[in-house]
């Protein structure tokens, strides 16, 4: 009798492995680990689904990774870039043909309708999608998520900010004489000099501290703080909670905190863009730097959509589509064409960051 076929993995079976992959991804994957993750995601649709469930901080632009379809997305982006180039050439050719007809046709050509002017389009694009960053009068830096609304009132003894909608992250300029207070639906978050995120939900307010300490209290004058949060603490509260009982805070890991704040990181969208320009944009957002070791790669054109701090996604694109070899060297990754001899450090060409 034939051996019994193994049962397909269940959600319970896959959850621990998917969570481990998410943890390792947030900590940073080596090149061989990135290849292993791609292979695991592509091996079974259930793997990608489990990975998507485990990565609670994903954004809509991360769906190709979770679906194991990053290569297909990149190929489609490149196809669209090629189609745009063909359309531009066709329009330009039609305009040139109209000019030739006018020259060859003599007086009758004057009765032809004038061809519309064809602007010279740049075939290379590199767009940066970033949240709004606002500097307040006191020097406090605020990142605003899409749809966030706030009003500022610094006329009194407090630096007061009213969050009317959405999510914002505050990097507060320290001033011990004037506390910095964020108010949202009856809840106040008070700080002197720190960094924290406030998100206004339908009925609750989420507060997460990335640096320093903050006090959570009711927005009524003269009330005492009911909850103190320190670095990596998060709490979800409402005005009713502050009346009924003491809210409970949860301490997150540094990796979880970083993932939660990933919405502040710009996204890069590039189409037919020289690799040197893409690398320069990525290097501006990363401590680990990409180095182009072969001059022949500087003008290689690439297309894709990545998070600006996600070196892994760009390396995956270059390895899969162009056969480029990426070599990890301490705080940098050296890019070479396949088959290129390894050279000494002085010959490597570093793309300027600015």
C-alpha positions in Angstrom: 0.0 0.0 0.0 1.3 3.5 -0.9 2.6 5.5 1.9 0.2 8.1 3.3 0.7 11.6 1.9 1.7 14.1 4.5 -1.1 16.5 5.5 -0.7 20.1 4.3 0.6 22.5 7.0 -2.1 24.2 9.0 -2.2 27.8 10.2 -1.2 26.6 13.7 1.8 24.8 12.2 3.0 27.7 10.2 2.5 30.6 12.6 5.6 30.1 14.7 7.9 29.8 11.7 6.2 32.9 10.1 6.7 34.9 13.3 10.3 33.9 13.4 10.8 35.0 9.8 9.2 38.4 10.6 11.4 38.8 13.7 14.5 38.1 11.6 13.4 40.4 8.8 13.0 43.3 11.2 16.4 42.6 12.7 18.0 42.6 9.2 18.6 39.6 6.9 21.9 38.5 5.4 22.0 37.8 1.7 21.6 34.1 2.1 18.7 34.6 4.5 16.9 36.8 2.0 17.1 34.2 -0.7 15.8 31.6 1.8 12.9 33.8 2.7 11.9 34.3 -0.9 12.1 30.6 -1.6 10.0 29.8 1.4 7.3 32.3 0.4 7.2 31.0 -3.1 7.0 27.3 -2.1 3.4 27.4 -0.9 0.7 30.1 -0.9 0.0 29.2 2.8 3.5 30.3 3.7 2.9 33.8 2.2 -0.5 34.0 4.0 1.0 33.0 7.3 3.8 35.6 6.9 1.3 38.3 6.1 -0.7 37.5 9.2 2.5 37.5 11.4 3.7 40.9 10.0 1.2 43.1 11.7 3.1 46.3 10.8 2.9 45.8 7.0 1.7 48.5 4.7 -0.2 48.3 1.4 3.1 48.7 -0.6 4.5 45.6 1.1 2.0 43.2 -0.4 4.4 41.8 -3.1 6.7 40.5 -0.4 4.0 38.8 1.6 2.5 37.3 -1.6 5.8 36.0 -2.8 5.2 38.0 -6.0 7.9 40.7 -5.8 9.5 39.5 -9.0 6.2 39.7 -10.9 5.5 43.2 -9.7 9.0 44.4 -10.7 8.6 42.9 -14.2 5.2 44.6 -14.6 6.7 47.9 -13.5 9.4 47.5 -16.1 6.8 46.5 -18.8 4.8 49.7 -18.1 8.0 51.8 -18.4 8.7 50.2 -21.8 5.1 50.9 -23.0 5.4 54.5 -21.9 8.6 54.9 -23.9 7.0 53.4 -27.0 4.0 55.7 -26.7 6.3 58.7 -26.4 8.3 57.6 -29.5 5.0 57.1 -31.5 3.7 60.6 -30.6 7.0 62.1 -31.5 7.2 60.2 -34.8 3.6 61.4 -35.7 4.6 65.0 -35.0 7.7 64.7 -37.1 5.6 63.1 -39.9 3.3 66.1 -39.9 6.2 68.5 -40.2 7.5 66.5 -43.2 4.1 66.6 -44.9 3.9 70.3 -44.4 7.2 70.8 -46.1 6.5 68.4 -49.0 2.9 69.3 -49.5 3.3 73.0 -50.2 0.3 75.4 -50.0 -2.3 72.7 -49.4 -0.6 71.6 -46.2 -1.6 74.9 -44.7 -5.2 73.6 -44.5 -4.1 70.7 -42.3 -4.9 71.2 -38.6 -1.9 72.1 -36.5 -0.3 69.2 -34.6 -0.4 69.8 -30.9 3.0 70.6 -29.3 4.6 67.4 -27.8 6.5 68.1 -24.6 9.8 66.3 -24.2 9.1 63.8 -21.4 11.8 62.6 -19.1 12.0 58.8 -19.6 13.5 58.3 -16.2 11.5 59.0 -13.0 12.3 58.7 -9.3 9.5 59.7 -7.0 9.7 59.9 -3.2 6.5 59.4 -1.3 7.0 60.7 2.2 4.7 61.8 5.0 4.3 65.5 5.7 6.9 66.8 8.1 6.0 70.0 9.9 8.3 72.2 12.1 6.4 73.9 15.0 7.3 77.4 16.2 9.3 76.0 19.1 11.4 73.7 16.9 9.4 70.5 17.6 9.4 68.2 14.5 6.1 66.5 13.6 5.5 63.6 11.1 1.9 63.5 10.0 0.4 60.4 8.5 -2.0 60.7 5.6 -5.2 62.4 6.6 -3.9 63.7 10.0 -5.1 67.1 11.1 -3.8 69.2 14.0 -4.0 72.7 15.4 -1.3 74.5 17.4 -1.8 77.0 20.2 1.4 78.3 21.8 -0.1 81.5 23.2 -0.4 80.2 26.9 1.9 78.8 29.4 1.8 75.4 27.6 2.7 74.4 24.1 -0.6 73.0 23.2 -1.4 70.8 20.1 -4.9 69.6 19.3 -4.9 66.4 17.2 -8.3 66.4 15.4 -7.7 63.3 13.2 -5.2 60.6 12.3 -1.8 59.9 13.6 1.3 62.0 14.3 4.8 61.5 15.7 6.3 64.3 17.8 10.0 64.9 18.4 9.7 67.6 21.1 12.2 70.4 21.5 13.0 70.4 25.2 11.8 73.4 27.2 11.3 72.7 31.0 9.5 76.0 31.5 6.7 75.2 28.9 5.4 71.7 28.9 4.4 70.2 25.5 0.8 68.8 25.5 -1.1 66.9 22.8 -4.9 66.7 23.3 -7.2 64.2 21.5 -10.8 63.5 22.5 -10.5 64.2 26.2 -7.0 62.7 26.6 -3.9 64.7 27.1 -0.3 63.5 26.6 2.2 65.7 28.4 6.0 65.8 27.8 9.0 68.1 28.3 11.5 66.8 25.8 10.9 63.4 24.3 9.6 61.6 21.2 6.2 59.9 21.0 3.3 58.9 18.7 -0.3 59.7 19.2 -3.0 58.0 17.0 -6.7 59.0 17.3 -9.1 56.1 16.7 -12.9 56.1 16.6 -13.2 55.8 20.4 -9.7 55.5 21.8 -6.3 57.2 21.7 -3.1 55.2 21.2 0.1 56.6 22.7 3.5 55.1 22.0 6.8 56.5 23.4 10.0 56.1 21.3 12.2 58.3 23.5 12.0 59.7 27.0 8.8 59.7 29.1 5.3 61.1 28.9 2.3 61.5 31.2 -1.2 60.5 30.1 -4.1 62.4 31.8 -7.5 63.9 31.3 -7.7 67.1 29.3 -9.5 69.0 32.1 -7.4 71.7 33.8 -5.8 70.7 37.1 -6.0 66.9 36.7 -3.3 64.7 37.8 -1.4 62.2 35.5 -2.9 58.7 35.7 -0.4 56.9 33.6 3.4 57.3 33.0 4.9 55.9 29.9 8.6 55.5 29.2 10.6 54.4 26.2 9.0 51.6 24.1 5.8 51.7 26.2 2.4 51.8 24.4 -1.1 52.2 25.8 -4.6 52.5 24.3 -6.9 54.7 26.4 -10.0 56.8 26.3 -11.4 59.5 28.5 -13.8 57.0 30.0 -10.9 54.6 30.9 -9.2 57.4 32.8 -12.3 57.8 34.9 -13.0 54.1 35.5 -9.6 52.5 36.1 -5.9 52.8 35.5 -5.1 51.9 31.9 -2.5 49.2 31.3 0.6 49.9 29.3 2.6 47.3 27.3 6.3 47.4 26.7 7.4 46.6 23.1 10.8 45.4 21.9 13.0 47.8 20.0 12.4 45.9 16.8 8.6 46.2 17.3 8.9 49.9 18.0 11.0 50.4 14.9 8.4 48.5 12.8 5.5 50.5 14.2 7.2 53.8 13.2 8.0 52.5 9.7 5.2 54.7 8.2 7.5 57.7 8.6 10.1 56.2 6.2 9.7 57.5 2.6 8.9 55.1 -0.3 10.9 55.2 -3.5 9.1 54.6 -6.8 11.5 54.5 -9.8 11.0 53.7 -13.5 13.8 53.5 -16.0 16.1 55.2 -13.5 19.9 54.9 -13.5 21.1 52.6 -10.7 23.5 55.4 -9.5 20.5 57.6 -8.8 18.5 54.9 -7.0 21.5 53.9 -4.8 22.2 57.6 -3.9 18.5 57.9 -2.8 18.6 54.7 -0.8 22.0 55.6 0.9 20.5 58.8 2.2 18.2 56.7 4.5 20.5 53.9 5.6 23.5 53.5 7.9 24.6 50.6 5.8 25.7 52.0 2.4 25.5 50.5 -1.1 28.7 50.7 -3.1 28.8 50.3 -6.9 32.1 48.7 -7.6 31.7 48.5 -11.4 31.5 51.7 -13.5 29.5 49.7 -16.1 26.6 49.5 -13.5 26.3 53.2 -12.9 23.9 53.8 -15.8 22.0 50.5 -15.6 18.3 51.4 -15.6 16.0 49.8 -13.0 12.4 50.0 -12.0 10.6 49.2 -8.8 8.9 50.4 -5.6 10.7 50.0 -2.2 10.8 51.5 1.2 13.7 53.9 1.3 15.4 52.1 4.2 14.8 48.7 2.7 18.2 47.8 1.2 17.1 44.1 1.1 14.3 44.9 -1.5 16.7 46.7 -3.9 19.3 43.9 -3.6 16.7 41.3 -4.3 15.6 43.2 -7.4 19.2 43.6 -8.7 20.0 39.9 -8.1 16.8 38.6 -9.7 16.6 40.9 -12.7 20.2 41.7 -13.5 22.3 39.0 -12.0 24.2 41.5 -9.9 26.3 40.1 -7.1 25.9 41.8 -3.7 28.8 41.3 -1.2 28.3 42.2 2.5 31.4 44.0 3.9 30.9 45.3 7.5 28.7 48.4 7.2 28.4 48.4 3.4 27.2 46.2 0.6 29.3 46.1 -2.6 27.5 45.6 -5.9 29.3 43.9 -8.8 28.3 42.5 -12.1 28.3 38.7 -12.2 31.7 37.4 -13.3 33.5 40.6 -12.3 36.8 39.9 -10.5 36.9 41.0 -6.8 39.1 44.0 -6.5 40.7 45.8 -3.6 38.8 48.4 -1.6 40.3 51.6 -3.3 38.9 50.6 -6.7 35.3 50.5 -5.4 33.2 53.5 -6.5 30.9 54.9 -3.8 27.9 56.7 -5.1 27.6 60.2 -3.5 24.7 60.5 -1.0 23.8 64.1 -2.1 
